[in-house]
């Protein structure tokens, strides 16, 4: 989701870039995923990763503006394909790419480079390439044993119409983004700024989908949200004029299912990241998820990940979208806000983070969904430290130790780890567009401190089944804030364990003090544990099954049994 910024009038160019899809044979659809817990996700804003084809930099008069991060910069799918060796070296196994559909092109403030302003759900974004180039990316990813997730937007379109409240057929002040209306604007008060967006619609399960225009009646037409109430979230246009689809309308729901499953048929991608989950009702997401699963199961596509963005730290709120046949997984904002922001950056006591690692699980269903990924939503949740909607780690605190500590937690805390592109290049961008820097400006270096750290974390995780799939038990959590001194201040220790395979992770969040504590574990007496983050460090499990932990400020250890 793109967060609120004021914008004005825009021009739109729609180009049929290979989503005149009838001319292309469909790829073989297959299941490429064994267990999502084994994956390392890497989030890519396509326009900002790599420019493989400069010929698509300017489309219909809308081109790149070098150095202006509110405008297109030139990244595309071909660029990603060319840099798969780089991602392999980093330890990435799953790519998450930004939305693929055609977007509202340009406003007086910003371009639709991010993909969240759909103008046509049946057409690809020509700035990123054509269907052949997208398929080449997916095929190249699969040939390496990697997977690919596509970001989709089912809640809204871009600003494709204005509210003609005074019936003068002109978008006057207050009609592009009118404040929330108590009742729906009549269909006759809707004037299209561009051709109406289209969805793929099937007459029946066996029919070929047809690109069909939406009508004014397929939108909520309530104007822009003005408060944080759930009612306005679900009925109102998101700030910047994102027109809210009527996700209670059976035709719209069916069309969205048909549309996005058809893109899977055309590309063989392995999952969806679902934008703006709280802006549509729970019932919609359940119906959407079940419809997607039924369709893909009929095609032989299984364990397809449905991963939701719920920007909320309340674990009960997050988990609510994963119940009763809903989403497979959500991004763990509880972890992000409590463990990364609260513990690592703000110095809150370790117990503040411990709850996010363990007791938050109580809110989630204990098993997965029929036709889902074969995991409980807690097992399939995605841990992260930064993304495209928040400032980068080095913006919050320009300390490499703190950033490394945060990413160590992401890789070991029990979820599927996700890395935001550019983290490995130690980017420092702030809010909004500033945190979406072109990666190619880094030269795709593999010798930065964070690149080496992330590659090491990925390698350690690959060799430890406990780190990938094990249950988590918190073994020590200080109640003392990491901004004061005291025994164990800033120390958090947890253990991952499965079928006799174990890992012990210790984190010292204190910025200036060593952390020491005797920590009892599930390891056996006499076991020798090696810190795989620091070659040569060893500890021996004592007669009580305990070890002595000592860590320097803002350091971590990952202790595994030596063989």
C-alpha positions in Angstrom: 0.0 0.0 0.0 1.2 3.5 -0.7 0.7 5.7 2.3 -1.1 9.1 2.1 0.4 12.0 0.2 -1.5 14.9 -1.5 -1.7 14.7 -5.3 -3.5 16.5 -8.0 -4.6 16.0 -11.6 -3.0 13.4 -13.8 -2.7 12.0 -17.3 -3.0 8.4 -18.1 -1.7 6.3 -20.9 -2.8 2.7 -21.2 -0.7 0.6 -23.5 -1.7 -3.0 -24.3 1.7 -4.6 -23.3 1.2 -8.3 -23.9 -1.9 -8.4 -21.8 -3.7 -8.6 -25.1 -3.2 -12.1 -23.7 -5.2 -14.1 -26.3 -2.1 -14.1 -28.5 0.0 -16.1 -26.0 0.0 -19.8 -25.1 -0.2 -20.5 -21.5 2.8 -22.0 -19.5 2.7 -25.3 -17.7 1.3 -24.7 -14.2 3.2 -26.6 -11.4 3.7 -26.6 -7.7 7.2 -25.4 -7.0 7.1 -25.1 -3.2 7.7 -27.8 -0.6 7.5 -25.9 2.7 7.3 -22.1 2.8 9.3 -22.1 6.1 12.4 -23.0 4.1 12.2 -19.8 2.1 13.9 -16.4 2.3 11.8 -13.7 0.7 13.3 -10.6 -1.0 11.0 -7.7 -1.7 11.6 -5.8 -4.9 10.1 -2.5 -6.1 10.4 -3.3 -9.8 11.0 0.2 -10.9 13.9 0.6 -8.5 15.9 -2.7 -8.8 17.6 -3.0 -12.2 17.1 -1.4 -15.6 17.5 -4.3 -18.1 15.7 -2.7 -21.0 16.0 1.1 -21.5 13.6 1.0 -24.4 10.7 0.8 -22.0 11.8 3.8 -19.9 9.5 6.2 -21.8 6.0 5.0 -22.6 3.4 7.3 -24.1 5.3 10.4 -23.2 5.8 9.4 -19.6 9.5 8.8 -19.0 12.0 8.6 -16.2 13.1 11.6 -14.2 16.5 10.8 -12.9 17.0 11.6 -9.2 13.4 12.3 -8.6 12.2 9.3 -6.5 8.5 10.3 -7.0 8.9 9.6 -10.7 9.7 6.5 -12.7 13.4 5.5 -12.6 13.5 2.7 -15.2 13.6 -0.7 -13.4 11.9 -3.6 -15.2 11.5 -7.4 -15.2 14.4 -7.9 -17.5 16.7 -6.2 -15.0 15.6 -8.6 -12.3 16.3 -11.6 -14.6 19.8 -10.3 -15.2 20.6 -10.0 -11.5 19.5 -13.5 -10.3 23.1 -14.4 -9.6 23.3 -11.5 -7.2 20.1 -12.6 -5.4 21.4 -16.2 -5.3 24.7 -15.0 -3.7 22.6 -13.2 -1.0 20.8 -16.4 -0.1 17.4 -15.3 -1.5 15.0 -18.1 -2.4 11.8 -16.2 -3.1 11.3 -13.0 -4.9 8.3 -10.7 -4.0 7.8 -8.2 -6.9 5.6 -5.1 -6.9 2.2 -5.2 -8.8 2.4 -6.0 -12.5 -0.8 -4.3 -13.8 -1.1 -1.1 -15.8 -1.3 1.9 -13.5 -2.4 5.5 -13.5 0.8 7.0 -15.0 1.5 10.4 -13.5 0.1 13.0 -11.2 1.5 16.5 -10.4 3.2 14.9 -7.4 4.0 11.3 -8.2 4.1 8.5 -10.8 2.4 5.1 -10.4 5.8 3.4 -10.5 5.0 1.4 -7.3 2.0 -0.4 -8.9 -0.7 0.4 -6.4 -2.8 2.7 -8.7 -4.3 0.1 -11.1 -5.9 1.5 -14.2 -6.5 -1.8 -15.9 -6.3 -5.2 -14.2 -6.2 -7.0 -17.6 -3.1 -5.2 -18.9 0.5 -5.3 -17.8 2.5 -2.2 -16.9 4.5 -1.5 -20.1 7.2 0.3 -18.1 8.2 -3.1 -16.7 8.0 -5.1 -19.9 5.7 -7.5 -21.7 4.3 -10.9 -21.0 7.2 -12.7 -22.6 9.7 -10.8 -20.3 7.6 -11.5 -17.2 7.4 -15.2 -18.1 11.1 -15.3 -18.7 11.7 -13.9 -15.2 9.4 -16.5 -13.7 10.9 -19.4 -15.7 14.4 -18.2 -14.8 13.5 -18.1 -11.1 12.0 -21.6 -11.2 15.0 -23.0 -13.1 17.2 -22.0 -10.1 14.8 -23.6 -7.6 13.6 -20.2 -6.5 10.0 -19.0 -6.2 8.2 -15.8 -7.0 5.3 -13.9 -5.3 3.4 -11.1 -7.1 1.9 -8.1 -5.2 -1.8 -7.6 -6.0 -4.3 -5.0 -5.2 -7.9 -6.2 -4.9 -9.4 -3.4 -2.8 -9.1 -0.4 -5.1 -8.0 1.1 -8.4 -6.1 4.3 -9.0 -7.9 7.6 -9.4 -9.8 6.6 -12.5 -12.9 8.9 -12.0 -13.9 12.1 -10.3 -17.1 12.9 -8.4 -19.1 15.3 -10.5 -21.1 16.6 -7.5 -22.3 19.8 -9.1 -23.1 18.0 -12.5 -21.0 20.5 -14.5 -18.9 17.7 -16.2 -15.7 19.2 -14.9 -13.5 18.1 -12.0 -13.7 21.1 -9.7 -12.0 21.7 -6.3 -13.2 19.0 -3.9 -14.4 16.6 -6.6 -11.2 14.7 -7.1 -10.9 13.8 -3.4 -14.1 14.8 -1.7 -14.4 14.2 2.0 -16.2 11.0 3.0 -19.9 11.1 1.9 -22.6 9.8 4.2 -24.3 8.1 1.3 -23.0 6.8 -2.0 -22.7 9.2 -4.8 -25.3 8.3 -7.5 -23.7 6.5 -10.5 -24.6 9.6 -12.6 -22.2 11.7 -10.5 -19.2 9.6 -11.6 -17.2 10.9 -14.5 -14.4 8.8 -15.9 -11.0 10.4 -16.1 -9.8 7.4 -18.2 -11.3 4.4 -19.8 -13.1 2.3 -17.1 -10.7 -0.3 -15.5 -11.3 -3.9 -16.7 -11.4 -7.3 -15.0 -11.1 -10.7 -16.6 -14.5 -12.3 -16.2 -15.5 -16.0 -16.9 -19.0 -17.1 -17.8 -18.1 -20.5 -16.2 -15.1 -22.3 -14.9 -14.2 -23.7 -18.3 -14.7 -20.5 -20.3 -11.9 -18.3 -21.5 -11.9 -15.1 -19.4 -12.9 -11.9 -21.2 -11.6 -8.4 -20.4 -14.7 -6.6 -19.2 -15.0 -2.9 -18.1 -16.2 -2.1 -14.6 -19.1 0.3 -14.1 -19.7 3.1 -11.6 -21.9 0.7 -9.6 -18.9 -1.6 -9.0 -17.3 1.1 -6.7 -18.4 2.2 -3.2 -18.4 5.9 -4.3 -18.2 7.3 -0.8 -15.3 9.8 -1.3 -12.1 9.9 0.7 -11.7 8.6 4.3 -11.4 11.3 6.9 -11.0 9.2 10.1 -9.6 5.8 11.1 -12.9 4.1 11.6 -13.3 0.6 10.2 -16.5 1.7 8.4 -14.6 4.4 6.5 -11.7 2.1 5.8 -14.0 -0.4 4.1 -16.2 2.1 2.2 -14.0 5.1 1.6 -11.4 6.0 -1.0 -7.9 5.8 0.4 -6.1 9.1 0.5 -4.5 10.1 -2.9 -7.8 9.2 -4.5 -7.6 5.4 -4.7 -11.1 4.4 -5.8 -12.6 1.8 -3.5 -14.0 -1.3 -5.2 -17.3 -2.7 -3.9 -16.0 -5.8 -2.5 -19.4 -6.9 -1.2 -20.6 -7.0 -4.9 -20.7 -10.6 -6.1 -19.8 -9.6 -9.7 -16.7 -7.7 -8.4 -15.6 -10.5 -6.1 -15.9 -13.1 -8.9 -14.1 -10.9 -11.3 -11.2 -10.3 -9.0 -10.9 -14.1 -8.4 -11.1 -14.7 -12.2 -8.6 -11.9 -12.9 -5.8 -12.8 -10.5 -6.0 -16.5 -11.0 -5.8 -15.9 -14.8 -2.5 -14.1 -14.2 -1.3 -17.2 -12.4 -2.4 -19.3 -15.5 -0.4 -16.9 -17.7 2.8 -16.8 -15.6 2.9 -19.7 -13.1 3.8 -17.5 -10.1 3.8 -19.1 -6.6 1.9 -16.7 -4.4 0.2 -13.3 -3.9 1.1 -10.6 -1.5 -2.3 -9.0 -0.8 -2.4 -5.2 -0.3 -4.6 -3.2 2.1 -6.3 -6.1 3.9 -8.1 -4.0 6.6 -9.8 -1.9 3.8 -12.0 -4.8 2.8 -14.3 -7.0 5.0 -13.1 -10.3 6.4 -15.9 -12.0 4.4 -14.4 -10.7 1.2 -10.9 -12.1 1.9 -12.3 -15.4 2.9 -14.3 -15.7 -0.3 -11.4 -14.5 -2.4 -9.0 -16.9 -0.7 -11.3 -19.9 -1.1 -12.1 -19.0 -4.7 -8.4 -18.6 -5.6 -7.6 -22.0 -4.0 -10.4 -23.8 -5.8 -9.3 -22.4 -9.1 -5.6 -23.1 -8.7 -6.2 -26.6 -7.3 -8.1 -27.4 -10.4 -5.0 -26.4 -12.4 -2.7 -28.5 -10.3 -1.2 -25.5 -8.4 -0.9 -26.2 -4.7 0.7 -24.5 -1.7 0.0 -21.2 -3.4 0.8 -18.5 -0.7 -1.9 -15.9 0.1 0.1 -13.4 2.3 -1.8 -10.4 3.7 -0.6 -6.9 4.7 -2.4 -5.8 7.9 -0.6 -2.7 9.1 -1.4 -3.3 12.8 0.6 -4.5 15.8 -2.3 -6.3 17.6 -1.8 -10.0 17.1 -5.5 -10.7 17.5 -6.2 -8.3 14.7 -3.6 -9.8 12.5 -4.7 -13.3 13.1 -8.4 -12.5 12.5 -7.7 -12.5 8.7 -6.3 -16.0 8.8 -9.2 -17.8 10.4 -12.2 -19.7 8.9 -10.6 -20.4 5.5 -9.1 -16.9 5.2 -5.5 -16.0 4.3 -2.6 -18.4 4.7 -0.4 -15.8 6.4 0.2 -12.2 7.3 3.2 -10.0 7.8 4.1 -10.1 11.4 3.7 -6.4 12.3 3.6 -7.4 16.0 7.2 -8.6 15.6 8.2 -5.5 13.6 6.7 -3.0 16.0 7.6 -4.8 19.3 10.9 -6.6 18.6 12.5 -4.5 15.9 11.3 -1.0 16.6 10.5 -1.4 20.3 13.4 -3.6 21.5 16.3 -3.0 19.1 15.7 0.7 18.3 13.8 2.1 21.3 15.5 0.0 24.0 12.4 -1.4 25.6 12.8 -4.4 27.9 13.4 -7.8 26.2 10.1 -9.1 27.6 8.4 -6.5 25.3 9.8 -8.5 22.3 9.4 -11.9 23.9 5.6 -11.8 23.7 5.8 -11.2 20.0 8.0 -14.3 19.6 5.8 -16.7 21.6 2.6 -15.8 23.3 1.3 -14.0 20.2 0.8 -17.4 18.7 -2.2 -18.0 20.9 -4.3 -15.7 18.7 -3.7 -17.6 15.5 -5.5 -20.8 14.2 -3.7 -23.9 15.2 -3.9 -25.4 11.7 -4.0 -24.3 8.1 -6.7 -24.1 5.5 -8.0 -26.8 3.2 -6.1 -26.3 -0.1 -3.7 -23.9 1.6 0.0 -24.0 2.1 -0.1 -26.9 4.6 1.0 -24.8 7.6 -0.7 -23.0 10.4 -0.9 -19.2 9.9 1.5 -18.7 12.8 4.0 -21.1 11.1 3.6 -19.2 7.8 3.7 -15.7 9.1 6.4 -13.4 7.6 8.9 -11.6 9.8 10.5 -8.4 8.5 12.3 -5.3 9.8 11.6 -2.8 7.0 9.5 -2.5 3.8 8.5 0.0 1.2 6.0 1.8 3.5 8.4 2.6 6.4 11.9 4.2 6.6 14.9 2.0 6.3 16.8 0.5 9.2 19.8 2.8 8.9 17.4 5.8 8.8 16.0 5.1 12.2 19.4 4.5 13.7 22.6 4.8 11.6 24.3 2.0 13.5 25.4 -1.1 11.6 25.3 -3.2 14.8 21.6 -2.3 15.4 20.7 -3.1 11.8 22.4 -6.4 11.9 20.8 -7.2 15.2 17.3 -6.5 13.7 18.0 -8.8 10.7 19.4 -11.6 12.9 16.1 -11.6 14.7 14.2 -11.6 11.4 16.0 -14.7 10.3 15.7 -16.7 13.5 12.4 -15.7 15.2 10.3 -18.4 13.8 8.6 -16.9 10.8 9.5 -16.8 7.1 12.2 -14.0 6.8 11.7 -11.1 4.4 14.4 -8.7 3.3 13.6 -5.4 1.7 15.7 -4.7 -1.3 18.6 -2.3 -0.6 19.0 -3.4 3.0 22.0 -5.4 1.9 23.5 -2.2 0.4 22.9 -0.3 3.7 20.5 2.3 2.2 19.3 5.0 4.6 16.1 6.4 3.0 13.3 7.9 5.1 9.6 8.0 4.5 7.7 7.3 1.3 9.6 7.6 -2.0 12.9 8.3 -0.1 13.0 4.6 0.9 12.7 3.4 -2.7 16.2 4.2 -4.0 17.5 2.7 -7.3 19.5 -0.4 -6.3 21.7 -0.2 -9.4 23.4 2.9 -8.0 25.1 0.6 -5.5 26.7 -1.3 -8.3 25.2 -4.5 -6.8 28.1 -4.8 -4.5 28.5 -8.1 -2.6 31.2 -6.9 -0.2 29.1 -4.6 2.0 29.0 -5.5 5.7 25.2 -6.1 5.6 25.4 -8.2 2.4 27.9 -10.5 4.0 25.8 -10.6 7.2 22.6 -11.5 5.4 24.3 -14.1 3.3 25.7 -15.7 6.4 22.3 -15.7 8.1 20.8 -17.4 5.1 23.6 -20.0 5.0 23.2 -20.8 8.7 19.4 -21.1 8.3 19.8 -23.5 5.4 21.9 -25.9 7.5 19.6 -25.8 10.5 16.2 -27.5 10.4 15.5 -26.0 13.8 15.9 -22.5 12.5 13.7 -23.1 9.5 10.9 -25.2 11.0 11.4 -25.5 14.7 9.1 -24.4 17.5 10.2 -21.5 19.6 10.7 -21.3 23.4 11.8 -18.1 25.1 14.6 -19.0 27.6 15.5 -15.6 29.0 14.0 -12.2 28.7 15.2 -9.2 30.7 12.6 -7.0 32.4 15.2 -4.2 32.5 15.1 -1.5 29.8 18.2 -1.5 27.6 18.6 2.2 28.4 19.7 1.4 32.0 22.3 -0.9 33.5 21.8 -4.2 35.4 22.3 -7.9 35.3 21.2 -9.1 31.9 19.8 -5.8 30.8 19.0 -5.9 27.1 19.3 -9.7 26.9 16.8 -11.9 25.0 17.4 -15.6 24.4 15.2 -18.1 22.7 15.5 -21.7 21.5 14.2 -23.3 18.3 13.7 -27.0 18.4 12.3 -29.8 16.2 12.8 -33.6 16.4 16.0 -33.3 18.5 17.5 -30.5 16.3 18.1 -27.3 18.3 19.4 -23.8 18.0 19.9 -21.2 20.7 19.7 -17.5 19.8 20.9 -14.8 22.1 20.4 -11.1 21.4 21.9 -8.2 23.4 19.9 -5.1 22.6 21.9 -2.8 25.0 23.8 -0.1 23.1 26.7 0.2 25.7 26.7 -2.7 28.2 27.7 -6.3 28.0 24.9 -8.7 28.8 25.6 -11.8 30.9 23.3 -14.5 32.2 23.1 -18.2 32.9 20.4 -19.6 30.6 18.9 -23.1 30.9 18.2 -24.9 27.6 16.9 -28.1 26.1 20.4 -29.2 25.1 22.0 -32.2 26.9 24.8 -32.0 29.4 28.1 -31.9 27.8 26.9 -30.7 24.4 29.3 -28.3 22.8 27.6 -25.3 21.1 29.3 -23.2 18.5 28.4 -19.6 17.7 27.9 -19.7 14.0 27.9 -15.8 13.8 31.5 -15.7 15.3 33.8 -18.5 14.3 35.7 -19.9 17.3 33.2 -19.1 20.1 32.2 -22.2 22.0 30.0 -22.9 25.1 29.5 -26.2 26.9 26.2 -27.2 28.4 26.5 -27.8 32.1 25.0 -30.6 34.3 21.8 -28.7 34.6 21.4 -28.2 30.9 22.4 -24.5 31.2 25.0 -22.3 29.5 26.7 -19.1 30.4 25.8 -16.3 27.9 28.0 -13.2 27.5 27.5 -10.8 24.7 29.0 -7.4 23.9 26.6 -4.5 23.2 24.3 -5.0 20.3 25.7 -8.4 19.5 24.0 -11.7 18.8 24.9 -15.4 18.8 23.4 -18.3 17.0 24.5 -21.4 18.9 24.2 -24.8 17.2 25.5 -28.2 18.2 28.9 -29.0 16.8 29.1 -32.3 15.0 
